[in-house]
């Protein structure tokens, strides 16, 4: 995740209506955060302090207040919004909802075997592998721990 455009794309997806629904972090803000290298994954958004947000060019005081409020509210997002926001290859918002219907939450999805994953409509072997690899990846595990430390619940 050393490419600012890839980081910005992930932040944009995370903040989208199908993700955490944080409209105050728009595309230009996401690009600025990525270019500053303050954020390399969405979990780091929750680690930024109010004084950090003051240093982001182009944000009004109201914009910063909106971001802080929406970040806090996003901690109550649905499991399917989280799964969509994780940016797992092949998982769009509809498939994220089907995965939650089948496995209830992120913790259950993290532990599920590939043959169970492929029983979900829209999950082929490629997507099942992507889901398993995403949850095994050390970079993603660090992000999950950071999100959990900041108030997210995965079960």
Residue pairs with C-beta under 8 A, 6 or more apart in sequence:
1 7
1 10
1 40
1 41
1 139
2 40
4 31
4 34
4 35
4 37
5 31
5 34
7 33
7 34
7 39
7 40
7 41
8 27
8 30
8 31
8 33
8 34
8 35
10 41
10 42
10 87
11 25
11 30
11 33
11 34
11 39
11 42
11 45
12 27
12 30
13 19
13 84
13 85
13 87
14 20
14 22
14 42
14 45
14 85
14 87
15 21
15 22
15 23
15 25
15 26
15 30
15 42
16 85
17 23
18 81
18 84
18 93
18 96
19 77
19 81
19 84
19 85
20 42
20 70
20 74
20 77
20 81
20 82
20 85
21 70
21 73
21 74
21 77
21 81
22 67
22 70
22 71
22 74
23 70
24 63
24 66
24 67
24 69
24 70
25 33
25 45
25 67
25 70
28 58
29 56
29 58
29 59
29 67
32 56
32 57
32 58
33 39
33 45
33 56
36 56
38 44
38 48
38 52
39 45
39 48
41 139
41 140
41 142
41 143
41 146
42 85
42 143
42 147
43 142
43 143
43 144
43 146
43 147
43 150
44 146
45 71
46 71
46 75
46 146
46 147
46 150
46 151
47 146
47 150
50 64
50 68
53 59
53 64
53 67
53 68
54 64
56 64
59 67
75 150
75 151
75 152
77 85
78 100
79 100
79 104
79 105
79 106
79 154
80 93
80 96
80 97
80 99
80 100
81 96
82 106
82 152
82 154
83 91
83 96
83 99
83 100
83 106
83 109
84 91
84 92
84 93
84 96
86 134
86 140
88 127
88 130
88 131
88 134
89 126
89 127
89 130
89 134
90 126
90 127
90 130
91 99
91 127
91 130
91 131
94 122
95 120
95 122
95 123
95 127
98 120
98 121
98 122
98 123
99 109
99 120
99 123
99 131
100 109
102 116
102 119
102 120
103 109
103 112
103 116
105 154
105 155
106 154
106 155
107 154
107 155
108 155
109 131
109 135
110 135
110 154
112 131
114 125
114 128
114 129
114 132
117 123
117 127
117 128
117 131
117 132
118 124
118 125
118 128
123 131
134 140
135 141
144 154
148 154
